Amino acid sequence: MMKLKAIFVVLAGMFATSALAVEAAKDTYPRTAIVPAHGVWGDEAFSNTIQYWGSEEALSQNAALQNDPDKVWKLNHKHKDGDRIDIHPGHIGVDEGREMVDSWSSKKPEFLKCLSEGKGSLDGLAANYPKYDEKLERIMTVEARIEHCSQTHLPKKIKQGSPANTTIALYVKSLSAGKPIQVDLSSAPVEQAYQRGEKLFYKRIGQLNFACASCHTPGGVMGHKLRGEVPTTPFGDVAHYPTYRTPVGELEPLHLRFKRCHKQMRAQPLPPGDPAYTDLEVFFSVLSNDYPISVPSLR
């Protein structure tokens, strides 16, 4: 009798373990190995589409793909960046953002001092974001810095996701155009945010049971048409945000893009600036390390 009970306990444990494994498979999209220390060049072992867009020389050599509707996705949309297009609404947004910063700074010099981390100049600043702020004890994105500095030094809070915040962020990031992204993974809080962001990237959510990885990893939807769009590799993607999005006719910061994706996944979207979206931004930014910022851009 005791032996039978022992057998039943073992079988019950096996079934429970099996059930947990199935549940884990439902909750998580199959992982593709990523080495964060490799930055944007980690795409060589990921999708290797970087061979088409990873440098100016590669883009030039593969320019003909722009005219091939089945292969243009391999350029990762880099042919649409601002320095390759004469004029588009993103350029106008940069001018508007400059006017906003100049106007507020003339009235409240502390605003520019806060925005520039005390340096007085915004040149090249965005290339190191997101970053951990020891005084505030949290990860700051460019958009979060704008919100914080406006709340601290201006008569109104310029919230993340608002047109004003996005326009100022566009201007700030345009002052780092051409500079390689350098998110500091040696910072423990940033590294922890990356790990959380990676988990979110592979986590299935929403009524469609999709993850970010469902569309942006090899073997999934990446490279195939989905509702009129063809998803690409996540590497190098954040270099052009905020971007002018032609399908919606407006400037779009990264967190609003996350929000739009969640809606399409039939998942509950989060507000721009939510810690989960910040973690995702850290993850995507690390996958853009060493790739130059290209703002303004068109998508």
C-alpha positions in Angstrom: 0.0 0.0 0.0 2.8 2.4 0.9 4.5 1.6 -2.4 1.3 2.4 -4.3 1.1 5.8 -2.5 4.7 6.5 -3.4 4.0 5.8 -7.0 0.9 8.0 -7.1 3.0 10.9 -5.5 5.7 10.5 -8.1 3.2 10.4 -11.0 1.4 13.4 -9.5 4.7 15.3 -9.4 5.5 14.4 -13.0 2.1 15.6 -14.2 2.4 18.8 -12.2 5.9 19.5 -13.7 4.6 18.7 -17.2 1.7 21.1 -16.7 4.0 23.9 -15.5 6.2 23.4 -18.6 3.2 23.7 -20.9 2.1 26.8 -19.0 5.6 28.3 -19.3 5.6 27.6 -23.0 2.2 29.4 -23.4 3.5 32.4 -21.4 6.9 32.8 -23.1 7.8 32.9 -26.8 10.8 30.7 -27.7 14.0 32.6 -27.0 16.7 33.5 -29.5 20.1 34.0 -27.9 21.2 37.6 -27.6 24.5 38.8 -26.2 23.9 42.3 -24.9 27.6 43.2 -24.8 27.7 42.9 -28.6 25.2 45.8 -29.0 23.9 46.2 -32.5 26.3 43.7 -33.9 24.6 41.0 -31.9 22.3 40.9 -34.9 24.9 39.0 -36.9 24.0 35.9 -34.9 20.4 36.8 -34.5 19.0 37.6 -38.0 22.1 38.7 -39.9 20.1 41.3 -41.8 22.7 43.8 -40.4 24.8 42.8 -43.4 22.4 44.9 -45.5 22.0 48.0 -43.2 24.8 48.0 -40.6 26.9 50.6 -42.3 26.7 53.3 -45.0 28.7 51.1 -47.3 26.3 48.2 -46.8 23.3 50.4 -47.4 24.8 51.7 -50.6 25.7 48.2 -51.8 22.2 47.0 -51.2 20.3 50.1 -52.3 18.5 48.0 -55.0 16.5 46.2 -52.3 14.5 49.4 -51.9 12.7 48.4 -55.1 12.1 44.8 -54.2 8.8 44.6 -52.1 9.8 41.1 -50.9 13.2 42.0 -49.7 13.1 45.7 -48.7 12.4 44.8 -45.1 16.0 43.5 -44.9 17.2 47.1 -44.9 15.5 47.6 -41.5 14.0 50.8 -42.9 17.4 52.5 -42.5 17.0 54.0 -46.1 14.2 56.2 -44.6 16.4 58.0 -42.1 16.5 61.8 -42.1 19.9 62.3 -43.7 18.7 60.4 -46.8 15.5 62.4 -47.3 15.4 66.0 -48.3 12.5 67.2 -46.2 9.6 65.6 -44.2 7.5 66.6 -41.1 10.2 65.3 -38.8 12.5 68.2 -39.8 9.7 70.6 -39.0 9.3 69.0 -35.6 13.0 69.6 -34.9 12.6 73.3 -35.5 9.5 73.4 -33.3 11.3 71.6 -30.5 14.2 74.0 -30.7 11.8 77.0 -30.5 10.2 75.4 -27.4 13.5 74.8 -25.6 14.8 78.3 -26.4 11.5 79.9 -25.3 11.3 78.1 -22.0 15.1 78.5 -21.3 15.0 82.2 -21.9 12.3 82.5 -19.2 13.6 79.7 -16.9 17.3 79.1 -17.4 17.1 76.3 -14.8 15.1 74.3 -17.3 18.0 74.0 -19.8 20.4 73.4 -16.9 18.3 70.5 -15.7 17.7 69.2 -19.2 21.5 69.2 -20.0 22.4 67.6 -16.6 24.1 70.8 -15.6 26.3 71.0 -18.8 24.4 73.9 -20.4 24.6 72.1 -23.8 22.4 69.4 -25.2 24.9 68.4 -27.9 25.6 64.6 -27.9 23.6 64.1 -24.7 21.0 61.7 -26.0 23.5 59.1 -27.1 23.9 57.9 -23.5 20.2 57.5 -22.8 18.5 55.6 -21.1 20.7 56.0 -18.0 20.5 55.7 -14.3 20.2 58.9 -12.3 21.7 58.5 -8.9 20.0 61.6 -7.4 16.5 60.5 -8.7 17.3 56.8 -8.1 15.7 55.7 -11.3 16.3 55.0 -15.0 15.8 58.1 -17.1 15.0 58.3 -20.7 15.2 61.5 -22.7 11.4 61.9 -22.5 11.5 61.2 -18.7 14.2 63.9 -18.3 12.0 66.4 -20.1 9.0 65.5 -17.9 11.1 65.8 -14.8 12.7 69.1 -15.7 9.5 70.7 -16.7 7.7 69.6 -13.5 10.6 70.9 -11.5 11.3 74.2 -13.2 8.4 75.2 -15.4 4.8 76.3 -14.6 3.5 73.1 -16.3 4.4 69.5 -16.5 5.3 68.3 -20.0 4.1 64.7 -19.8 5.7 61.8 -21.6 3.7 60.9 -24.7 2.4 64.4 -25.1 3.0 66.2 -28.4 5.2 68.8 -26.7 7.3 66.2 -24.9 7.8 64.3 -28.1 8.7 67.4 -30.1 11.3 68.5 -27.5 12.7 64.9 -27.4 13.0 65.0 -31.2 15.0 68.2 -31.0 17.2 66.9 -28.2 18.0 63.6 -30.0 18.6 65.5 -33.3 21.6 67.1 -31.5 23.1 63.6 -31.2 22.5 62.6 -34.8 25.5 60.6 -36.1 26.8 59.8 -32.6 26.7 56.1 -31.7 24.3 55.0 -29.0 26.2 54.1 -25.8 23.9 52.8 -23.1 26.1 51.9 -20.0 25.5 48.2 -19.3 28.2 48.4 -16.6 25.7 50.2 -14.5 23.9 47.6 -12.3 20.5 49.3 -12.4 20.7 49.6 -16.2 21.8 45.9 -16.5 18.9 44.9 -14.3 16.5 47.0 -16.4 17.8 45.2 -19.5 17.1 41.8 -18.0 13.6 42.8 -17.1 13.1 44.3 -20.6 14.3 41.1 -22.2 11.8 39.1 -20.2 9.0 41.4 -21.4 10.2 41.1 -25.0 9.6 37.3 -24.8 6.5 37.4 -22.6 3.2 36.5 -24.4 0.3 38.8 -23.5 -3.1 39.8 -24.7 -6.0 38.0 -26.4 -3.8 37.1 -29.3 -1.1 35.6 -27.0 1.6 37.5 -28.8 5.0 38.7 -27.5 7.2 41.4 -29.0 9.4 38.5 -30.1 6.5 37.0 -32.1 7.1 39.7 -34.7 10.7 40.5 -34.2 12.6 37.2 -34.1 13.7 34.8 -36.9 11.2 32.0 -37.4 8.2 34.2 -36.4 6.5 36.9 -38.3 9.7 38.8 -38.9 10.2 39.2 -42.7 6.5 38.3 -43.4 3.6 40.6 -44.0 1.3 41.3 -41.1 -1.6 43.7 -41.6 0.3 45.6 -44.4 3.6 45.8 -42.5 6.6 43.6 -42.5 8.3 43.4 -39.0 12.1 43.6 -38.9 14.9 42.8 -36.5 14.8 44.7 -33.2 18.5 45.6 -33.5 19.3 49.2 -34.3 15.6 50.1 -34.2 15.5 52.8 -31.5 18.2 54.9 -33.3 15.4 56.8 -35.3 13.0 57.5 -32.4 11.0 59.7 -32.1 10.1 59.3 -35.7 7.4 60.7 -38.0 5.0 57.9 -38.6 3.2 58.2 -42.0 0.4 55.7 -41.1 -0.8 57.9 -38.3 0.4 61.2 -39.6 2.3 62.3 -36.4 5.5 62.2 -34.5 5.7 59.0 -32.4 8.0 58.4 -29.4 9.1 54.9 -28.6 6.6 54.4 -25.7 3.7 55.3 -27.9 4.9 52.7 -30.4 4.9 50.1 -27.6 1.4 51.2 -26.6 0.2 50.9 -30.2 1.7 47.5 -30.5 0.0 46.4 -27.3 -3.3 47.5 -28.7 -2.7 45.5 -31.8 -1.9 42.5 -29.6 -5.3 43.0 -27.9 -3.4 43.6 -24.6 -3.9 46.4 -22.0 -1.6 49.2 -23.0 0.4 51.2 -20.5 1.0 54.9 -20.2 4.2 56.4 -21.6 6.8 56.5 -18.9 5.5 53.3 -17.2 8.5 51.4 -15.6 7.7 48.4 -17.9 8.0 50.5 -21.0 11.2 52.0 -19.6 12.7 48.5 -19.2 11.7 47.7 -22.8 13.4 50.9 -24.0 16.6 49.9 -22.1 16.5 46.5 -23.8 15.9 47.9 -27.3 18.5 50.6 -26.8 21.2 48.1 -25.8 20.4 46.3 -29.0 21.2 49.6 -30.7 24.5 50.2 -28.9 27.2 51.4 -31.3 24.7 52.3 -34.0 24.5 56.1 -34.8 21.4 58.0 -33.9 19.4 59.1 -37.0 16.8 61.7 -36.0 14.7 63.0 -37.6 13.5 60.0 -39.6 10.4 58.8 -41.4 8.6 55.5 -41.0 
